[in-house]
Amino acid sequence: MPVSSEQRPEYFEFASKVLGTPFSYGDQCKCLASLSSDGRILGVVIYTRMTQSDCMVTVALDESKRFVSKQFLAYACSVPFVQWNYRRVTAYVRRSNTRSLKGCLKLGFEIEGLLREYFDGEDAVVLGLLKADCKYLSIEVS
């Protein structure tokens, strides 16, 4: 599956539509897209709230929810940890989104806390992944 690090408006529009949250390119908002062989957007990783050592990671998937490959995960991890030299990344996941929670834990994220009623009355689980714990950094990115 091709990966695009271009900051194209349609990638931000895709994430905004899927997640119901407005995203647009800027100093505090970057993206990485997973594309099908015919160029259709399968998923977008959005990086926001960038500091000197951390950023927020948000993932938007198409209806197939099959955009992830080890190569894509390696690329998605190399952006904050290698290109930007961050020590950690943070994600907020709806407490009811058990599929995303399981996926994050499988990737090496650790549960760090809970934000009560963060998502329109629903709790958000706060997850963090340290660079030292990211097993996908050892995979070759082409």
N, C-alpha and C positions, 0 to 999 in steps of 0.2 A: 504494500500500500504506500503510495507516495505521501511524503510529508512536505508541507509548505510553511516556511517561516516568514513569508511575505505578510505584510500588515494590510491585507485587503479588506475593504469595507464589508464585503459579503460574509467574511468570516465572523466579524463582530455582529453583523445582523443575524446570522445563524444562531450564535450563542444567545443573543438578546431574545430572539423569538422562542427558542427552546426553554430558556431559564426564566423568562418573564422579567428580566432585569436589564436595563440599558447598559450596553458596553460600547465604547468607541475608542479608537486608537489615540494614544497620547503618552506623555512621559510616565504616567502611572497605570497604563493599560496596554499590554502587549498580548500577542496570541501565537498559537501554533496550531496548524490544521492537519488533520488526517483526511486524505482524499481517496476516492475509489479510482480504479484505473481509467475511468472515463471522466474524471475530474469532479465528480459529485462529492460534496462535503459529507464526511461520515462522522466527524467529531472535531471539536475545537477545545483546546486548553487555553484558558484566559489567565494571565498573570496580572494581578493588581496589587495595590497597597504596598508598593515597593519601598523598602527602607535600605539601610546600609548592609543589613544582614539577613533579611527575610522578605518574602512576598506571599500574597494570598494566591492560591491555585484553585480555579474553578473549571469544571469539565462539563461540556454540553455535548450530548450524543444524539445522533439521528435515531429514527425508530428501530433500526436493526440492532443498535447497541453493540456492534461488532467492529469497532474501529481500532481496537487496541492490538498491537503486536509488540513483541519484545523490542524490536527496532524503534517503534514509536515511543515506547516507555523510556528507552535509553535516550532518545532525542529530547523528549519532554523533560527529563531529569537533567540533562546536560545544560539546558538553557539556564536555569537558575543557579545550579551548582558549579558549573564549569565556566560558562560565558560571563555570568554576573558575579561569580564567586560568593554566593550566599551560603551561610552556614545551615540554613533551615528553610522550609516552606511550611505554610499553614493552610489548612482547609477547614471550612465549616460545612457540615453535612446535616441535613434534616434527620432528626432522630428516627423518623419513620422510614427513611430510605435505607433499609437494611442491605440492599444490594451494593450501594455505594460504600456504606460503612465496611462491609466485608472486603470489598475491593481495595479500599484504602489500607486496611489492616494487613491484607495480603502483600501490598506493596511495601510495607514496612512502617507506615504511619503509626503513631501511638496516640491513644486518646489522652488529651491534656485537660479537658474540662467540658463544661456545658454552659451554653448561653440560653437561659430560660426565655421562652417566648420570643426568640430572635426572628424567626420566619413567620410573620403574621400570626403570632400566637403559638407557633410550634417551636419546640426547643431545637437548638443547633448543637451538635456535638463538635467540639473543637479538636482537630487532629493536627499533629506536627510530624514532619519527617526531617531528620537531621542528615546532612551531607554524609556523615560518617556511617549512617545506617542504610544508605541508598544502594541496594544491590545492583541496580541497573546502570551504574556509572562504569562498570567494567565491560559492558557490551560495546563493541565497536560501532560507531555512528558513521554512516557513509553519506 
